[in-house]
Amino acid sequence: MSKEYRSNSMQDLEQLKALASFEPKSELASSDLNKRKSTLLRIAQNIAERSQKKSVAEMLSSVMAISARTRRVLHDPVRVELDVFKADGSRAVVLQLGQLVD
């Protein structure tokens, strides 16, 4: 294995560790449903204020974006697990995204 490959692998590993410890700062990521809803309402109000001189197509795009955000906010947070296995069946990598909710 070349030194360059090992160096890239180590960088990738460090980036994965940084990603694993990522803490979202957006209030939309809050576990408090009321906080998420009020944040979404503020976003919608800001978009509405900026949309007063927009064309119909631009306003439709804004409505579609708000609709998509609303659907995502109303759903409970999810947990995704991705397991990677070696050819012999043993586990090679376990990557867990999200938080375990009891």
LUMBAKOL-575362 format. One record per residue (C-alpha): y, z, x; residue in one letter. Coordinates in steps of 0.2 Angstrom, whole numbers, padded with zeros to 4 digits, always signed. Last residue first. Example, Ala and Ser with C-alpha at 12.3 -4.5 7.8 and 13.67 -1.06 7.14 Angstrom:
BEGIN
-0005+0036+0068S -0022+0039+0062A 
This chain:
BEGIN
+0029+0117-0178D +0040+0103-0171V +0035+0096-0154L +0050+0087-0147Q +0052+0069-0143G +0044+0057-0130L +0028+0061-0122Q +0021+0051-0107L +0004+0054-0101V -0002+0044-0086V -0019+0040-0078A -0031+0048-0090R -0049+0044-0086S -0058+0030-0094G -0065+0022-0078D -0052+0008-0080A -0038+0020-0079K -0030+0027-0095F -0012+0027-0101V -0008+0039-0115D +0008+0036-0125L +0014+0050-0137E +0028+0048-0150V +0036+0063-0159R +0047+0059-0174V +0063+0066-0181P +0064+0067-0200D +0071+0053-0209H +0088+0054-0217L +0097+0050-0201V +0087+0033-0198R +0090+0027-0215R +0109+0032-0214T +0111+0023-0198R +0103+0007-0205A +0115+0008-0220S +0130+0011-0209I +0126-0004-0198A +0123-0015-0214M +0140-0010-0221V +0149-0013-0204S +0141-0031-0203S +0146-0034-0221L +0164-0029-0216M +0164-0041-0202E +0158-0055-0213A +0171-0051-0226V +0185-0052-0213S +0193-0037-0206K +0210-0029-0210K +0205-0013-0218Q +0189-0011-0207S +0196+0001-0194R +0198+0015-0208E +0181+0011-0215A +0173+0012-0198I +0181+0029-0195N +0176+0035-0212Q +0158+0029-0209A +0157+0038-0193I +0164+0054-0201R +0151+0053-0215L +0137+0051-0201L +0143+0066-0193T +0143+0076-0209S +0125+0070-0213K +0119+0075-0196R +0127+0092-0197K +0119+0095-0214N +0102+0090-0208L +0102+0102-0194D +0090+0097-0180S +0104+0088-0171S +0101+0071-0164A +0116+0064-0175L +0127+0077-0167E +0125+0067-0151S +0122+0076-0135K +0104+0071-0132P +0095+0081-0119E +0085+0070-0106F +0072+0081-0096S +0059+0068-0098A +0071+0054-0094L +0075+0062-0077A +0057+0064-0074K +0054+0046-0078L +0068+0041-0066Q +0061+0051-0052E +0044+0043-0055L +0051+0025-0055D +0060+0030-0038Q +0044+0036-0031M +0035+0020-0036S +0049+0010-0029N +0047+0019-0012S +0028+0018-0013R +0030-0001-0015Y +0042-0003-0001E +0031+0007+0010K +0017-0005+0007S +0000+0000+0000M 
